[in-house]
Amino acid sequence: MPMKPVAFTMKLLPGNEVEYEKRHQQIWPELEKLLKEAGILSYHIFLDKSSGTLFAFQSLSEDNQTGSLAGQAIMKKWWDFMADLMETNPDQSPKVQALQKVYSLYSK
């Protein structure tokens, strides 16, 4: 299945590392289902503890519908739930900095 790689950063507020990880370990099943249905094939988040920078990497299906996620009630509810832990926009969505892909290595 063809996929589209997407990477971005977000910013965790100081002192929230443990709680951020805990909330993601207990992600709501209905949110996980929505993300998969939108075409997110895999989603990984890494933390740089020294800076609070979260690095996220997603593999998206070519026909993904991730652009529609912001309008979904469960997505907005998750953003509200997470807003006390990270830098957010006025609508509570995380502040995201898109990253440009500059290199890939694939094994056969």
N, C-alpha and C positions, 0 to 999 in steps of 0.2 A: 504494500500500500504506500503510495507516495505520501510524503509528509513534509511539512514546512517547519523548520526550527525557528524559535523566537526566544530571545533573551532580553531581560530587563533587570533593573535594580530598583529597590525600594529602601526605605530608611526606617530602622527600628529605633524607637526612643530608648534612651539609656535605662538599664535595669529591667528590661522586659524580655530578655532572652528566654528564660525558663517558661514564662507564661505563653509566649508566642509559640514555642515548640509544643507545649502541652495542648493548646487549642487546636493546633494542626493535627496532633495525634488523635484528637477526638472530633475530627471534621464531621460535620453533619452528613449523614447518608444522602439526604435529598440534594445537598449542594454538590457532593461528589458525583451524583447521578447527572445533575445539570451540566457540570463541566465536561463529563464524558459525552453526553448527548450533543454538546456544542462542538465537538470535534477535537477535544484535547486528548491526545493519545497517551501522553506522559507529561508530568509536571513535577519539577524538582526545585526546591528552594534551599539555598545554602546561606549560611551566616558568616560574615567576617566580624568576629567578636571585637576586634580592635577598633572598628569604625562604626559598627551597628548597621553596616550595609548588608542588605539581603540581595542575593543574586538568584534570579529565577530563570529557569530554562524550561520551555515547553516544546513538545513536538505536536504540531497540529495537523489534522487531516487537510488535504488540499481544498476540500469543500467545507471547511470549518465555519461555524456560525458564532465565533467568539465575540464578534462585534455586537451581538444582541444581548450579551450577558448583563451589561450595565442596566438594562431595562427590566431585569427579572427581580421579582420581590425577594426571593431567597438570597440573591447576590447582594442586594441592598441591606438585607438583614445581617449578612455576614460582615459587610463593611462596617456597619454600626457596631457590631460585636467586637471587631478588631481595632476600631478607631482609637481606643485609649492606649494602644501599644506602639503605634507607628505614625509617621508623618502622613497626613491625609489632605485631600482637596476639600472644598466646601461641602460637597455631596457625600463626604465620608469615604470615598474611594481612595485607595492608597495612591500617594504620589509616585509615579512610575517614570523612570528614565529608560527609554528604549535603547538597546545596544545594537551596534552594527556588527554583523558577522564579518570577520577578516580572514579566517582560516578554518579548514575542516580536515580531519583525517578519518578515513573509513577503512575498516578491515574487511577482507573478503571472507 
